[in-house]
Amino acid sequence: MTALVTVLVLVPGVLLGALAATASAAPAPAAPAAPAEGRGGSEGRAEGTPCSAQARACVDRAGRTAWLIRDGRIEAGPVRVAPGGQGKETPLGTFQVEWKNRDHRSTEFDGAPMPFAVFFAPGGIAFHEGNLDSPSAGCVRLDRANAERWYASLQVGDRVEVR
């Protein structure tokens, strides 16, 4: 009870002090609206995808599809992909492009080719060209034309969402 009374007394004082300190400052720009995660609607989503409008690349792991998104609108996709298989699933979450290598070879799989690799998640997870008929070891495989497009379109720092 004492802690509650203390909070109720201190909070208004802190808020009034903060307002007084910023009253003469220029108004701060409005924060961008947060995506509508978990609200059920399509607000904040790139229409037709499971990802936010802020994503630059989107992967629907269960649906085995991916999109490129620019300014909240679909630029390419949906395209068929081969994500990681059981026990080596492509991680779910929000990531960013870390680096790219057009002619990458796997250090984990005896130098296996990973053309047009765009690395975005820990553990060497990347978009790259590869076989779409079997699951990968965690990467997101694309056919050649789409691997080239993802490689050309995505830049270091771009947001990647895997849902």
CNS distance restraints for C-alpha pairs under 8 A (distance, minus, plus):
assign (resid   1 and name CA) (resid   5 and name CA) 6.35 0.50 0.50
assign (resid   2 and name CA) (resid   6 and name CA) 6.18 0.50 0.50
assign (resid   3 and name CA) (resid   7 and name CA) 6.20 0.50 0.50
assign (resid   4 and name CA) (resid   8 and name CA) 6.14 0.50 0.50
assign (resid   5 and name CA) (resid   9 and name CA) 6.16 0.50 0.50
assign (resid   6 and name CA) (resid  10 and name CA) 6.02 0.50 0.50
assign (resid   7 and name CA) (resid  11 and name CA) 5.75 0.50 0.50
assign (resid   8 and name CA) (resid  12 and name CA) 7.07 0.50 0.50
assign (resid   9 and name CA) (resid  13 and name CA) 7.04 0.50 0.50
assign (resid  10 and name CA) (resid  14 and name CA) 6.17 0.50 0.50
assign (resid  11 and name CA) (resid  15 and name CA) 6.13 0.50 0.50
assign (resid  12 and name CA) (resid  16 and name CA) 6.07 0.50 0.50
assign (resid  13 and name CA) (resid  17 and name CA) 6.10 0.50 0.50
assign (resid  14 and name CA) (resid  18 and name CA) 6.16 0.50 0.50
assign (resid  15 and name CA) (resid  19 and name CA) 6.16 0.50 0.50
assign (resid  16 and name CA) (resid  20 and name CA) 6.14 0.50 0.50
assign (resid  17 and name CA) (resid  21 and name CA) 6.20 0.50 0.50
assign (resid  18 and name CA) (resid  22 and name CA) 6.37 0.50 0.50
assign (resid  19 and name CA) (resid  23 and name CA) 5.88 0.50 0.50
assign (resid  20 and name CA) (resid  24 and name CA) 7.91 0.50 0.50
assign (resid  34 and name CA) (resid  44 and name CA) 7.25 0.50 0.50
assign (resid  35 and name CA) (resid  43 and name CA) 6.85 0.50 0.50
assign (resid  35 and name CA) (resid  44 and name CA) 4.28 0.50 0.50
assign (resid  35 and name CA) (resid  45 and name CA) 6.92 0.50 0.50
assign (resid  35 and name CA) (resid  52 and name CA) 6.42 0.50 0.50
assign (resid  35 and name CA) (resid  53 and name CA) 7.79 0.50 0.50
assign (resid  36 and name CA) (resid  40 and name CA) 7.59 0.50 0.50
assign (resid  36 and name CA) (resid  41 and name CA) 7.10 0.50 0.50
assign (resid  36 and name CA) (resid  42 and name CA) 7.38 0.50 0.50
assign (resid  36 and name CA) (resid  43 and name CA) 5.56 0.50 0.50
assign (resid  36 and name CA) (resid  44 and name CA) 5.28 0.50 0.50
assign (resid  36 and name CA) (resid  45 and name CA) 7.41 0.50 0.50
assign (resid  37 and name CA) (resid  44 and name CA) 7.83 0.50 0.50
assign (resid  42 and name CA) (resid  46 and name CA) 7.89 0.50 0.50
assign (resid  42 and name CA) (resid  47 and name CA) 6.94 0.50 0.50
assign (resid  44 and name CA) (resid  52 and name CA) 5.63 0.50 0.50
assign (resid  44 and name CA) (resid  53 and name CA) 5.68 0.50 0.50
assign (resid  45 and name CA) (resid  49 and name CA) 7.17 0.50 0.50
assign (resid  45 and name CA) (resid  50 and name CA) 7.03 0.50 0.50
assign (resid  45 and name CA) (resid  51 and name CA) 5.69 0.50 0.50
assign (resid  45 and name CA) (resid  52 and name CA) 4.07 0.50 0.50
assign (resid  45 and name CA) (resid  53 and name CA) 4.79 0.50 0.50
assign (resid  45 and name CA) (resid  72 and name CA) 7.39 0.50 0.50
assign (resid  46 and name CA) (resid  50 and name CA) 7.41 0.50 0.50
assign (resid  46 and name CA) (resid  51 and name CA) 6.05 0.50 0.50
assign (resid  46 and name CA) (resid  52 and name CA) 5.41 0.50 0.50
assign (resid  46 and name CA) (resid  53 and name CA) 4.34 0.50 0.50
assign (resid  46 and name CA) (resid  54 and name CA) 7.93 0.50 0.50
assign (resid  46 and name CA) (resid  69 and name CA) 7.40 0.50 0.50
assign (resid  46 and name CA) (resid  72 and name CA) 5.03 0.50 0.50
assign (resid  46 and name CA) (resid  73 and name CA) 5.84 0.50 0.50
assign (resid  46 and name CA) (resid  74 and name CA) 7.06 0.50 0.50
assign (resid  47 and name CA) (resid  53 and name CA) 7.99 0.50 0.50
assign (resid  47 and name CA) (resid  72 and name CA) 7.81 0.50 0.50
assign (resid  47 and name CA) (resid  73 and name CA) 7.06 0.50 0.50
assign (resid  47 and name CA) (resid  74 and name CA) 7.70 0.50 0.50
assign (resid  49 and name CA) (resid  58 and name CA) 7.41 0.50 0.50
assign (resid  49 and name CA) (resid  60 and name CA) 7.87 0.50 0.50
assign (resid  49 and name CA) (resid  67 and name CA) 7.65 0.50 0.50
assign (resid  50 and name CA) (resid  58 and name CA) 7.60 0.50 0.50
assign (resid  50 and name CA) (resid  60 and name CA) 6.77 0.50 0.50
assign (resid  50 and name CA) (resid 163 and name CA) 6.64 0.50 0.50
assign (resid  51 and name CA) (resid  55 and name CA) 6.53 0.50 0.50
assign (resid  51 and name CA) (resid  58 and name CA) 5.93 0.50 0.50
assign (resid  51 and name CA) (resid  59 and name CA) 7.90 0.50 0.50
assign (resid  51 and name CA) (resid 161 and name CA) 6.34 0.50 0.50
assign (resid  51 and name CA) (resid 162 and name CA) 7.79 0.50 0.50
assign (resid  51 and name CA) (resid 163 and name CA) 7.11 0.50 0.50
assign (resid  52 and name CA) (resid  72 and name CA) 7.53 0.50 0.50
assign (resid  52 and name CA) (resid 161 and name CA) 7.97 0.50 0.50
assign (resid  53 and name CA) (resid  69 and name CA) 7.48 0.50 0.50
assign (resid  53 and name CA) (resid  71 and name CA) 6.81 0.50 0.50
assign (resid  53 and name CA) (resid  72 and name CA) 3.96 0.50 0.50
assign (resid  53 and name CA) (resid  73 and name CA) 7.18 0.50 0.50
assign (resid  54 and name CA) (resid  71 and name CA) 7.14 0.50 0.50
assign (resid  54 and name CA) (resid  72 and name CA) 6.23 0.50 0.50
assign (resid  54 and name CA) (resid 159 and name CA) 7.20 0.50 0.50
assign (resid  55 and name CA) (resid  69 and name CA) 6.41 0.50 0.50
assign (resid  55 and name CA) (resid  70 and name CA) 7.88 0.50 0.50
assign (resid  55 and name CA) (resid  72 and name CA) 7.48 0.50 0.50
assign (resid  55 and name CA) (resid 158 and name CA) 7.65 0.50 0.50
assign (resid  55 and name CA) (resid 159 and name CA) 5.02 0.50 0.50
assign (resid  55 and name CA) (resid 160 and name CA) 5.71 0.50 0.50
assign (resid  55 and name CA) (resid 161 and name CA) 6.19 0.50 0.50
assign (resid  56 and name CA) (resid  68 and name CA) 5.77 0.50 0.50
assign (resid  56 and name CA) (resid  69 and name CA) 4.72 0.50 0.50
assign (resid  56 and name CA) (resid  70 and name CA) 5.95 0.50 0.50
assign (resid  56 and name CA) (resid 154 and name CA) 7.41 0.50 0.50
assign (resid  56 and name CA) (resid 158 and name CA) 5.98 0.50 0.50
assign (resid  56 and name CA) (resid 159 and name CA) 5.27 0.50 0.50
assign (resid  56 and name CA) (resid 160 and name CA) 5.96 0.50 0.50
assign (resid  57 and name CA) (resid  66 and name CA) 7.32 0.50 0.50
assign (resid  57 and name CA) (resid  67 and name CA) 5.77 0.50 0.50
assign (resid  57 and name CA) (resid  68 and name CA) 4.58 0.50 0.50
assign (resid  57 and name CA) (resid  69 and name CA) 5.81 0.50 0.50
assign (resid  57 and name CA) (resid 154 and name CA) 7.79 0.50 0.50
assign (resid  57 and name CA) (resid 158 and name CA) 7.90 0.50 0.50
assign (resid  57 and name CA) (resid 159 and name CA) 6.59 0.50 0.50
assign (resid  57 and name CA) (resid 160 and name CA) 4.75 0.50 0.50
assign (resid  57 and name CA) (resid 161 and name CA) 6.35 0.50 0.50
assign (resid  58 and name CA) (resid  66 and name CA) 5.42 0.50 0.50
assign (resid  58 and name CA) (resid  67 and name CA) 5.13 0.50 0.50
assign (resid  58 and name CA) (resid  68 and name CA) 6.39 0.50 0.50
assign (resid  58 and name CA) (resid  69 and name CA) 7.39 0.50 0.50
assign (resid  58 and name CA) (resid 160 and name CA) 5.90 0.50 0.50
assign (resid  58 and name CA) (resid 161 and name CA) 4.95 0.50 0.50
assign (resid  58 and name CA) (resid 162 and name CA) 5.96 0.50 0.50
assign (resid  58 and name CA) (resid 163 and name CA) 7.73 0.50 0.50
assign (resid  59 and name CA) (resid  64 and name CA) 7.47 0.50 0.50
assign (resid  59 and name CA) (resid  65 and name CA) 5.93 0.50 0.50
assign (resid  59 and name CA) (resid  66 and name CA) 4.33 0.50 0.50
assign (resid  59 and name CA) (resid  67 and name CA) 6.62 0.50 0.50
assign (resid  59 and name CA) (resid 160 and name CA) 7.95 0.50 0.50
assign (resid  59 and name CA) (resid 161 and name CA) 6.27 0.50 0.50
assign (resid  59 and name CA) (resid 162 and name CA) 4.65 0.50 0.50
assign (resid  59 and name CA) (resid 163 and name CA) 6.10 0.50 0.50
assign (resid  60 and name CA) (resid  64 and name CA) 5.81 0.50 0.50
assign (resid  60 and name CA) (resid  65 and name CA) 5.32 0.50 0.50
assign (resid  60 and name CA) (resid  66 and name CA) 6.08 0.50 0.50
assign (resid  60 and name CA) (resid 162 and name CA) 6.17 0.50 0.50
assign (resid  60 and name CA) (resid 163 and name CA) 5.13 0.50 0.50
assign (resid  61 and name CA) (resid  65 and name CA) 6.84 0.50 0.50
assign (resid  61 and name CA) (resid  83 and name CA) 6.33 0.50 0.50
assign (resid  61 and name CA) (resid  90 and name CA) 7.41 0.50 0.50
assign (resid  61 and name CA) (resid 162 and name CA) 6.61 0.50 0.50
assign (resid  61 and name CA) (resid 163 and name CA) 5.99 0.50 0.50
assign (resid  62 and name CA) (resid 163 and name CA) 7.99 0.50 0.50
assign (resid  64 and name CA) (resid  80 and name CA) 5.93 0.50 0.50
assign (resid  64 and name CA) (resid  81 and name CA) 5.20 0.50 0.50
assign (resid  64 and name CA) (resid  82 and name CA) 6.13 0.50 0.50
assign (resid  64 and name CA) (resid  83 and name CA) 6.62 0.50 0.50
assign (resid  65 and name CA) (resid  77 and name CA) 7.84 0.50 0.50
assign (resid  65 and name CA) (resid  78 and name CA) 5.73 0.50 0.50
assign (resid  65 and name CA) (resid  79 and name CA) 5.27 0.50 0.50
assign (resid  65 and name CA) (resid  80 and name CA) 4.68 0.50 0.50
assign (resid  65 and name CA) (resid  81 and name CA) 5.29 0.50 0.50
assign (resid  66 and name CA) (resid  77 and name CA) 6.20 0.50 0.50
assign (resid  66 and name CA) (resid  78 and name CA) 5.34 0.50 0.50
assign (resid  66 and name CA) (resid  79 and name CA) 5.36 0.50 0.50
assign (resid  66 and name CA) (resid  80 and name CA) 6.65 0.50 0.50
assign (resid  66 and name CA) (resid  81 and name CA) 6.59 0.50 0.50
assign (resid  67 and name CA) (resid  74 and name CA) 6.73 0.50 0.50
assign (resid  67 and name CA) (resid  75 and name CA) 7.33 0.50 0.50
assign (resid  67 and name CA) (resid  76 and name CA) 5.47 0.50 0.50
assign (resid  67 and name CA) (resid  77 and name CA) 4.44 0.50 0.50
assign (resid  67 and name CA) (resid  78 and name CA) 5.15 0.50 0.50
assign (resid  67 and name CA) (resid  79 and name CA) 6.56 0.50 0.50
assign (resid  68 and name CA) (resid  74 and name CA) 6.05 0.50 0.50
assign (resid  68 and name CA) (resid  75 and name CA) 5.30 0.50 0.50
assign (resid  68 and name CA) (resid  76 and name CA) 5.01 0.50 0.50
assign (resid  68 and name CA) (resid  77 and name CA) 6.56 0.50 0.50
assign (resid  68 and name CA) (resid 150 and name CA) 7.40 0.50 0.50
assign (resid  69 and name CA) (resid  73 and name CA) 5.38 0.50 0.50
assign (resid  69 and name CA) (resid  74 and name CA) 4.52 0.50 0.50
assign (resid  69 and name CA) (resid  75 and name CA) 5.12 0.50 0.50
assign (resid  69 and name CA) (resid  76 and name CA) 7.04 0.50 0.50
assign (resid  70 and name CA) (resid  74 and name CA) 6.41 0.50 0.50
assign (resid  70 and name CA) (resid  75 and name CA) 6.01 0.50 0.50
assign (resid  79 and name CA) (resid 146 and name CA) 7.82 0.50 0.50
assign (resid  80 and name CA) (resid 132 and name CA) 7.61 0.50 0.50
assign (resid  80 and name CA) (resid 142 and name CA) 7.09 0.50 0.50
assign (resid  81 and name CA) (resid 132 and name CA) 6.03 0.50 0.50
assign (resid  81 and name CA) (resid 140 and name CA) 6.32 0.50 0.50
assign (resid  81 and name CA) (resid 141 and name CA) 5.48 0.50 0.50
assign (resid  81 and name CA) (resid 142 and name CA) 5.15 0.50 0.50
assign (resid  81 and name CA) (resid 143 and name CA) 7.63 0.50 0.50
assign (resid  82 and name CA) (resid 131 and name CA) 7.36 0.50 0.50
assign (resid  82 and name CA) (resid 132 and name CA) 4.91 0.50 0.50
assign (resid  82 and name CA) (resid 133 and name CA) 7.07 0.50 0.50
assign (resid  82 and name CA) (resid 134 and name CA) 6.65 0.50 0.50
assign (resid  82 and name CA) (resid 135 and name CA) 5.42 0.50 0.50
assign (resid  82 and name CA) (resid 136 and name CA) 6.28 0.50 0.50
assign (resid  82 and name CA) (resid 139 and name CA) 7.99 0.50 0.50
assign (resid  82 and name CA) (resid 140 and name CA) 5.63 0.50 0.50
assign (resid  82 and name CA) (resid 141 and name CA) 4.94 0.50 0.50
assign (resid  82 and name CA) (resid 142 and name CA) 6.82 0.50 0.50
assign (resid  83 and name CA) (resid  89 and name CA) 7.01 0.50 0.50
assign (resid  83 and name CA) (resid  90 and name CA) 5.87 0.50 0.50
assign (resid  83 and name CA) (resid 135 and name CA) 5.77 0.50 0.50
assign (resid  83 and name CA) (resid 136 and name CA) 5.61 0.50 0.50
assign (resid  83 and name CA) (resid 137 and name CA) 7.88 0.50 0.50
assign (resid  83 and name CA) (resid 138 and name CA) 6.19 0.50 0.50
assign (resid  83 and name CA) (resid 139 and name CA) 5.86 0.50 0.50
assign (resid  83 and name CA) (resid 140 and name CA) 4.45 0.50 0.50
assign (resid  83 and name CA) (resid 141 and name CA) 6.31 0.50 0.50
assign (resid  84 and name CA) (resid  88 and name CA) 5.37 0.50 0.50
assign (resid  84 and name CA) (resid  89 and name CA) 4.20 0.50 0.50
assign (resid  84 and name CA) (resid  90 and name CA) 4.79 0.50 0.50
assign (resid  84 and name CA) (resid 135 and name CA) 5.16 0.50 0.50
assign (resid  84 and name CA) (resid 136 and name CA) 4.31 0.50 0.50
assign (resid  84 and name CA) (resid 137 and name CA) 5.00 0.50 0.50
assign (resid  84 and name CA) (resid 138 and name CA) 3.84 0.50 0.50
assign (resid  84 and name CA) (resid 139 and name CA) 5.86 0.50 0.50
assign (resid  84 and name CA) (resid 140 and name CA) 6.82 0.50 0.50
assign (resid  85 and name CA) (resid  89 and name CA) 5.14 0.50 0.50
assign (resid  85 and name CA) (resid  90 and name CA) 7.70 0.50 0.50
assign (resid  85 and name CA) (resid 135 and name CA) 4.70 0.50 0.50
assign (resid  85 and name CA) (resid 136 and name CA) 5.90 0.50 0.50
assign (resid  85 and name CA) (resid 137 and name CA) 6.44 0.50 0.50
assign (resid  85 and name CA) (resid 138 and name CA) 6.93 0.50 0.50
assign (resid  88 and name CA) (resid 136 and name CA) 7.69 0.50 0.50
assign (resid  88 and name CA) (resid 137 and name CA) 5.27 0.50 0.50
assign (resid  88 and name CA) (resid 138 and name CA) 5.20 0.50 0.50
assign (resid  89 and name CA) (resid 137 and name CA) 7.18 0.50 0.50
assign (resid  89 and name CA) (resid 138 and name CA) 5.17 0.50 0.50
assign (resid  90 and name CA) (resid 125 and name CA) 7.42 0.50 0.50
assign (resid  90 and name CA) (resid 137 and name CA) 7.86 0.50 0.50
assign (resid  90 and name CA) (resid 138 and name CA) 4.35 0.50 0.50
assign (resid  90 and name CA) (resid 139 and name CA) 6.04 0.50 0.50
assign (resid  90 and name CA) (resid 140 and name CA) 7.17 0.50 0.50
assign (resid  90 and name CA) (resid 162 and name CA) 7.96 0.50 0.50
assign (resid  91 and name CA) (resid 121 and name CA) 7.72 0.50 0.50
assign (resid  91 and name CA) (resid 138 and name CA) 7.44 0.50 0.50
assign (resid  91 and name CA) (resid 162 and name CA) 7.09 0.50 0.50
assign (resid  92 and name CA) (resid 161 and name CA) 7.60 0.50 0.50
assign (resid  92 and name CA) (resid 162 and name CA) 4.91 0.50 0.50
assign (resid  92 and name CA) (resid 163 and name CA) 5.54 0.50 0.50
assign (resid  93 and name CA) (resid 161 and name CA) 5.82 0.50 0.50
assign (resid  93 and name CA) (resid 162 and name CA) 5.28 0.50 0.50
assign (resid  93 and name CA) (resid 163 and name CA) 6.49 0.50 0.50
assign (resid  94 and name CA) (resid 159 and name CA) 7.07 0.50 0.50
assign (resid  94 and name CA) (resid 160 and name CA) 5.83 0.50 0.50
assign (resid  94 and name CA) (resid 161 and name CA) 4.49 0.50 0.50
assign (resid  94 and name CA) (resid 162 and name CA) 6.42 0.50 0.50
assign (resid  95 and name CA) (resid 120 and name CA) 6.01 0.50 0.50
assign (resid  95 and name CA) (resid 121 and name CA) 6.07 0.50 0.50
assign (resid  95 and name CA) (resid 159 and name CA) 5.86 0.50 0.50
assign (resid  95 and name CA) (resid 160 and name CA) 5.02 0.50 0.50
assign (resid  95 and name CA) (resid 161 and name CA) 6.18 0.50 0.50
assign (resid  96 and name CA) (resid 120 and name CA) 5.29 0.50 0.50
assign (resid  96 and name CA) (resid 121 and name CA) 7.28 0.50 0.50
assign (resid  96 and name CA) (resid 156 and name CA) 7.31 0.50 0.50
assign (resid  96 and name CA) (resid 157 and name CA) 5.26 0.50 0.50
assign (resid  96 and name CA) (resid 158 and name CA) 5.26 0.50 0.50
assign (resid  96 and name CA) (resid 159 and name CA) 4.45 0.50 0.50
assign (resid  96 and name CA) (resid 160 and name CA) 5.33 0.50 0.50
assign (resid  97 and name CA) (resid 118 and name CA) 6.74 0.50 0.50
assign (resid  97 and name CA) (resid 119 and name CA) 5.80 0.50 0.50
assign (resid  97 and name CA) (resid 120 and name CA) 4.26 0.50 0.50
assign (resid  97 and name CA) (resid 121 and name CA) 7.69 0.50 0.50
assign (resid  97 and name CA) (resid 154 and name CA) 7.43 0.50 0.50
assign (resid  97 and name CA) (resid 155 and name CA) 6.58 0.50 0.50
assign (resid  97 and name CA) (resid 156 and name CA) 4.75 0.50 0.50
assign (resid  97 and name CA) (resid 157 and name CA) 5.00 0.50 0.50
assign (resid  97 and name CA) (resid 158 and name CA) 5.31 0.50 0.50
assign (resid  97 and name CA) (resid 159 and name CA) 6.59 0.50 0.50
assign (resid  97 and name CA) (resid 160 and name CA) 6.91 0.50 0.50
assign (resid  98 and name CA) (resid 118 and name CA) 7.74 0.50 0.50
assign (resid  98 and name CA) (resid 119 and name CA) 5.63 0.50 0.50
assign (resid  98 and name CA) (resid 120 and name CA) 5.31 0.50 0.50
assign (resid  98 and name CA) (resid 121 and name CA) 7.72 0.50 0.50
assign (resid  98 and name CA) (resid 156 and name CA) 5.41 0.50 0.50
assign (resid  98 and name CA) (resid 157 and name CA) 6.37 0.50 0.50
assign (resid  99 and name CA) (resid 118 and name CA) 6.19 0.50 0.50
assign (resid  99 and name CA) (resid 119 and name CA) 5.39 0.50 0.50
assign (resid  99 and name CA) (resid 120 and name CA) 7.31 0.50 0.50
assign (resid  99 and name CA) (resid 156 and name CA) 5.74 0.50 0.50
assign (resid 100 and name CA) (resid 116 and name CA) 7.45 0.50 0.50
assign (resid 100 and name CA) (resid 117 and name CA) 5.62 0.50 0.50
assign (resid 100 and name CA) (resid 118 and name CA) 4.50 0.50 0.50
assign (resid 100 and name CA) (resid 119 and name CA) 5.95 0.50 0.50
assign (resid 100 and name CA) (resid 151 and name CA) 7.48 0.50 0.50
assign (resid 100 and name CA) (resid 156 and name CA) 7.56 0.50 0.50
assign (resid 101 and name CA) (resid 115 and name CA) 7.63 0.50 0.50
assign (resid 101 and name CA) (resid 116 and name CA) 6.15 0.50 0.50
assign (resid 101 and name CA) (resid 117 and name CA) 5.25 0.50 0.50
assign (resid 101 and name CA) (resid 118 and name CA) 6.68 0.50 0.50
assign (resid 102 and name CA) (resid 115 and name CA) 5.54 0.50 0.50
assign (resid 102 and name CA) (resid 116 and name CA) 4.15 0.50 0.50
assign (resid 102 and name CA) (resid 117 and name CA) 5.86 0.50 0.50
assign (resid 102 and name CA) (resid 151 and name CA) 7.63 0.50 0.50
assign (resid 103 and name CA) (resid 113 and name CA) 7.37 0.50 0.50
assign (resid 103 and name CA) (resid 114 and name CA) 6.72 0.50 0.50
assign (resid 103 and name CA) (resid 115 and name CA) 4.96 0.50 0.50
assign (resid 103 and name CA) (resid 116 and name CA) 6.26 0.50 0.50
assign (resid 103 and name CA) (resid 117 and name CA) 7.41 0.50 0.50
assign (resid 104 and name CA) (resid 113 and name CA) 6.24 0.50 0.50
assign (resid 104 and name CA) (resid 114 and name CA) 5.16 0.50 0.50
assign (resid 104 and name CA) (resid 115 and name CA) 5.77 0.50 0.50
assign (resid 104 and name CA) (resid 116 and name CA) 7.25 0.50 0.50
assign (resid 104 and name CA) (resid 117 and name CA) 6.33 0.50 0.50
assign (resid 105 and name CA) (resid 111 and name CA) 4.83 0.50 0.50
assign (resid 105 and name CA) (resid 112 and name CA) 5.35 0.50 0.50
assign (resid 105 and name CA) (resid 113 and name CA) 4.50 0.50 0.50
assign (resid 105 and name CA) (resid 114 and name CA) 5.39 0.50 0.50
assign (resid 105 and name CA) (resid 115 and name CA) 7.66 0.50 0.50
assign (resid 106 and name CA) (resid 110 and name CA) 6.50 0.50 0.50
assign (resid 106 and name CA) (resid 111 and name CA) 4.64 0.50 0.50
assign (resid 106 and name CA) (resid 112 and name CA) 5.11 0.50 0.50
assign (resid 106 and name CA) (resid 113 and name CA) 6.33 0.50 0.50
assign (resid 106 and name CA) (resid 114 and name CA) 6.61 0.50 0.50
assign (resid 107 and name CA) (resid 111 and name CA) 5.61 0.50 0.50
assign (resid 107 and name CA) (resid 112 and name CA) 7.83 0.50 0.50
assign (resid 114 and name CA) (resid 128 and name CA) 5.65 0.50 0.50
assign (resid 114 and name CA) (resid 129 and name CA) 6.18 0.50 0.50
assign (resid 114 and name CA) (resid 130 and name CA) 7.20 0.50 0.50
assign (resid 115 and name CA) (resid 128 and name CA) 5.73 0.50 0.50
assign (resid 115 and name CA) (resid 129 and name CA) 5.42 0.50 0.50
assign (resid 115 and name CA) (resid 130 and name CA) 7.95 0.50 0.50
assign (resid 115 and name CA) (resid 147 and name CA) 7.77 0.50 0.50
assign (resid 116 and name CA) (resid 127 and name CA) 7.66 0.50 0.50
assign (resid 116 and name CA) (resid 128 and name CA) 5.25 0.50 0.50
assign (resid 116 and name CA) (resid 129 and name CA) 6.34 0.50 0.50
assign (resid 116 and name CA) (resid 147 and name CA) 5.89 0.50 0.50
assign (resid 116 and name CA) (resid 148 and name CA) 6.02 0.50 0.50
assign (resid 116 and name CA) (resid 151 and name CA) 5.55 0.50 0.50
assign (resid 117 and name CA) (resid 126 and name CA) 5.87 0.50 0.50
assign (resid 117 and name CA) (resid 127 and name CA) 5.58 0.50 0.50
assign (resid 117 and name CA) (resid 128 and name CA) 4.46 0.50 0.50
assign (resid 117 and name CA) (resid 129 and name CA) 7.43 0.50 0.50
assign (resid 117 and name CA) (resid 147 and name CA) 7.83 0.50 0.50
assign (resid 117 and name CA) (resid 151 and name CA) 6.85 0.50 0.50
assign (resid 118 and name CA) (resid 126 and name CA) 5.05 0.50 0.50
assign (resid 118 and name CA) (resid 127 and name CA) 5.14 0.50 0.50
assign (resid 118 and name CA) (resid 128 and name CA) 6.52 0.50 0.50
assign (resid 118 and name CA) (resid 150 and name CA) 7.74 0.50 0.50
assign (resid 118 and name CA) (resid 151 and name CA) 6.16 0.50 0.50
assign (resid 118 and name CA) (resid 154 and name CA) 7.64 0.50 0.50
assign (resid 119 and name CA) (resid 124 and name CA) 6.36 0.50 0.50
assign (resid 119 and name CA) (resid 125 and name CA) 5.72 0.50 0.50
assign (resid 119 and name CA) (resid 126 and name CA) 4.02 0.50 0.50
assign (resid 119 and name CA) (resid 127 and name CA) 6.58 0.50 0.50
assign (resid 120 and name CA) (resid 124 and name CA) 7.71 0.50 0.50
assign (resid 120 and name CA) (resid 125 and name CA) 6.11 0.50 0.50
assign (resid 120 and name CA) (resid 126 and name CA) 5.65 0.50 0.50
assign (resid 120 and name CA) (resid 127 and name CA) 7.90 0.50 0.50
assign (resid 120 and name CA) (resid 160 and name CA) 7.06 0.50 0.50
assign (resid 121 and name CA) (resid 125 and name CA) 5.04 0.50 0.50
assign (resid 121 and name CA) (resid 126 and name CA) 6.96 0.50 0.50
assign (resid 124 and name CA) (resid 139 and name CA) 7.86 0.50 0.50
assign (resid 125 and name CA) (resid 138 and name CA) 6.12 0.50 0.50
assign (resid 125 and name CA) (resid 139 and name CA) 4.79 0.50 0.50
assign (resid 125 and name CA) (resid 140 and name CA) 7.59 0.50 0.50
assign (resid 126 and name CA) (resid 139 and name CA) 5.01 0.50 0.50
assign (resid 126 and name CA) (resid 140 and name CA) 6.12 0.50 0.50
assign (resid 127 and name CA) (resid 139 and name CA) 6.04 0.50 0.50
assign (resid 127 and name CA) (resid 140 and name CA) 4.70 0.50 0.50
assign (resid 127 and name CA) (resid 141 and name CA) 5.74 0.50 0.50
assign (resid 127 and name CA) (resid 142 and name CA) 6.95 0.50 0.50
assign (resid 127 and name CA) (resid 147 and name CA) 7.09 0.50 0.50
assign (resid 127 and name CA) (resid 150 and name CA) 7.64 0.50 0.50
assign (resid 128 and name CA) (resid 139 and name CA) 7.48 0.50 0.50
assign (resid 128 and name CA) (resid 140 and name CA) 6.52 0.50 0.50
assign (resid 128 and name CA) (resid 141 and name CA) 5.14 0.50 0.50
assign (resid 128 and name CA) (resid 142 and name CA) 5.91 0.50 0.50
assign (resid 128 and name CA) (resid 147 and name CA) 5.50 0.50 0.50
assign (resid 129 and name CA) (resid 141 and name CA) 5.39 0.50 0.50
assign (resid 129 and name CA) (resid 142 and name CA) 4.85 0.50 0.50
assign (resid 129 and name CA) (resid 143 and name CA) 5.46 0.50 0.50
assign (resid 129 and name CA) (resid 144 and name CA) 5.33 0.50 0.50
assign (resid 129 and name CA) (resid 146 and name CA) 7.87 0.50 0.50
assign (resid 129 and name CA) (resid 147 and name CA) 5.10 0.50 0.50
assign (resid 129 and name CA) (resid 148 and name CA) 7.91 0.50 0.50
assign (resid 130 and name CA) (resid 141 and name CA) 5.06 0.50 0.50
assign (resid 130 and name CA) (resid 142 and name CA) 5.86 0.50 0.50
assign (resid 130 and name CA) (resid 143 and name CA) 6.13 0.50 0.50
assign (resid 130 and name CA) (resid 144 and name CA) 7.39 0.50 0.50
assign (resid 131 and name CA) (resid 141 and name CA) 6.71 0.50 0.50
assign (resid 131 and name CA) (resid 142 and name CA) 7.50 0.50 0.50
assign (resid 131 and name CA) (resid 143 and name CA) 7.19 0.50 0.50
assign (resid 132 and name CA) (resid 141 and name CA) 6.43 0.50 0.50
assign (resid 132 and name CA) (resid 142 and name CA) 6.72 0.50 0.50
assign (resid 132 and name CA) (resid 143 and name CA) 6.97 0.50 0.50
assign (resid 136 and name CA) (resid 140 and name CA) 7.00 0.50 0.50
assign (resid 136 and name CA) (resid 141 and name CA) 7.04 0.50 0.50
assign (resid 141 and name CA) (resid 147 and name CA) 7.76 0.50 0.50
assign (resid 142 and name CA) (resid 146 and name CA) 5.85 0.50 0.50
assign (resid 142 and name CA) (resid 147 and name CA) 5.24 0.50 0.50
assign (resid 143 and name CA) (resid 147 and name CA) 5.94 0.50 0.50
assign (resid 144 and name CA) (resid 148 and name CA) 6.14 0.50 0.50
assign (resid 145 and name CA) (resid 149 and name CA) 6.29 0.50 0.50
assign (resid 146 and name CA) (resid 150 and name CA) 5.99 0.50 0.50
assign (resid 147 and name CA) (resid 151 and name CA) 6.01 0.50 0.50
assign (resid 148 and name CA) (resid 152 and name CA) 6.10 0.50 0.50
assign (resid 149 and name CA) (resid 153 and name CA) 5.95 0.50 0.50
assign (resid 150 and name CA) (resid 154 and name CA) 5.78 0.50 0.50
assign (resid 154 and name CA) (resid 158 and name CA) 6.41 0.50 0.50
